[in-house]
C-alpha cells in the first residue's frame, strides 16, 4: 500500500512530490512552461511530466517541475515517481441493469439472449431492487476513482418511470461525491408514436438526455429526424446507441451525423458503440468519419462489452474484435471516449465499474500503445468535456484536487497490474475505498445457516 501521511486532508496545505503526470492529463494553462523530460526509453515512448503538486484547501495550488525544490518547511508526501492521474469520468453505463447476473444470466452469451434476459427480469425492477443495485454500482465507481458518470435507463413501460425516479433520488444523495447524468434508452420506433412526447417530457423533467438504439430497420432515417426535432423543441441533448453489430449495412452513425447537420442541431450529440465501422469498406468509413467530424459528434467505445458480445457463435473463435475503429476516429479528429458500459448483467457478466480496467482493456484490444499518445484523455478529459465538467479530467492550478495516485511509475507498470492499492483523493482528502461486498445484493441469504459436510468426499 502507498503510505498515507496524517496531514492529507481537504483543509491542509501540503505537497505531493515526485509524481509523474501523463502530459495529456495536464492543464497546460500554467504560469511556467512545462518541460517534457524523457522519462522512459523506447519502446515505451510515454509522455510523462515529472512534477511536484501543491494542494491547498482541497484545490491544486501550484505545480512545479520535479527539478525544482518545494518551499522549505512544507508538508510533503513523496509519491516516489508514481503516476498521478485526474479522477476518471465514465460516460456510458447501464446502472439499472447492473449486477443482474446472479439471478438473470445469459445462457449463450449472445446479444439476442441478453436482450431477452433483461426483458424477462423487468418484473423484478421495483424501486428497492433498482436502488440496491444502482447504489452498489456507484459505490464501486467512487471507490475506484470515478468522479462523474452517465447512465442509460430503460425508459419504456413501468420500469422506466421507476428507474428515472430512483436515479433522481440517487443523484441527490450522491451530489457531493459524483456527478450523475441519465439518458433515456428506447427503441427508435417510439419516435413515431405519441409515446415520444411523454418520453421527452419525462426526460426534460429530470434534466436528462434523449436517446435511442439504432439498428437497421424500416424508416430509420425518419425516426432519427423525429428524435432530433423533439430534442430541438425541448432543448435536450442526444445520446444514441448506434450500429452495435458486425452488420456492414448498419449506417446509423452516418445517418445521425447527416441528421445533425441537416437540422442544424444546436445541442450535443453522442454516439456509442459504432461496431459496424470495423467491417465496412475503407471508402465508406472515410466518408462516415468526415461527416462525424463535421457534425462534431463524440464517439464512445465500449471495449469490454463489445469484445464479449460481438462475433459470438457456439464453439467458434470470434474472427472480429467487435470494437469500433479507435485510431481511425482519432486520426480523423473525432473525439473518442472509452467507457464501462454493462457490468455483471446479461450483456457483460464481468467488470467492477473500474475505469482503469476499461482503459487497460481498451489499450490492449485496440492496440492504443506504441505510443500511448493522447489515449489517457479517453477516460478523463474527453468524457469530462462530454459531461460538461469544466474542471474535470485534467490536473491544473485552481482545479479541485480530485486525483488518483498510483505506485506504478509508467504506463507499462500501470497496465501490468490491477493497481488495487491506488489512493483516491477527492478535494485533497483520501476517501474510503472499501468496495461493497457482493453479499449485500443477496438480502436474507447471509442469515442462512450453512453447515459444513462432516464427511467430505475422498478423492482417490
Secondary structure as UniProt FT lines:
FT   TURN            6..7
FT   TURN            10..11
FT   STRAND          13..22
FT   HELIX           23..25
FT   TURN            42..43
FT   STRAND          48..56
FT   TURN            57..58
FT   STRAND          59..65
FT   TURN            66..67
FT   TURN            72..73
FT   STRAND          76..78
FT   TURN            80..81
FT   STRAND          83..86
FT   STRAND          88..93
FT   TURN            95..99
FT   TURN            101..103
FT   HELIX           111..121
FT   HELIX           122..124
FT   HELIX           127..144
FT   STRAND          146..154
FT   HELIX           158..173
FT   TURN            174..177
FT   STRAND          179..185
FT   HELIX           188..192
FT   HELIX           195..205
FT   TURN            206..207
FT   STRAND          209..214
FT   TURN            218..219
FT   HELIX           220..234
FT   STRAND          238..242
FT   TURN            248..249
FT   HELIX           252..262
FT   TURN            263..264
FT   STRAND          269..273
FT   HELIX           275..279
FT   HELIX           282..294
FT   TURN            295..296
FT   STRAND          298..301
FT   HELIX           303..309
FT   TURN            310..311
FT   TURN            314..315
FT   HELIX           326..331
FT   TURN            332..333
FT   STRAND          336..338
FT   TURN            346..347
FT   HELIX           355..366
FT   TURN            373..374
FT   HELIX           375..379
FT   HELIX           381..386
FT   TURN            387..388
FT   TURN            390..393
FT   TURN            397..398
FT   STRAND          403..405
FT   HELIX           411..416
FT   TURN            420..421
FT   STRAND          423..426
FT   TURN            427..428
FT   STRAND          429..430
FT   HELIX           438..441
FT   TURN            443..444
FT   HELIX           445..447
//
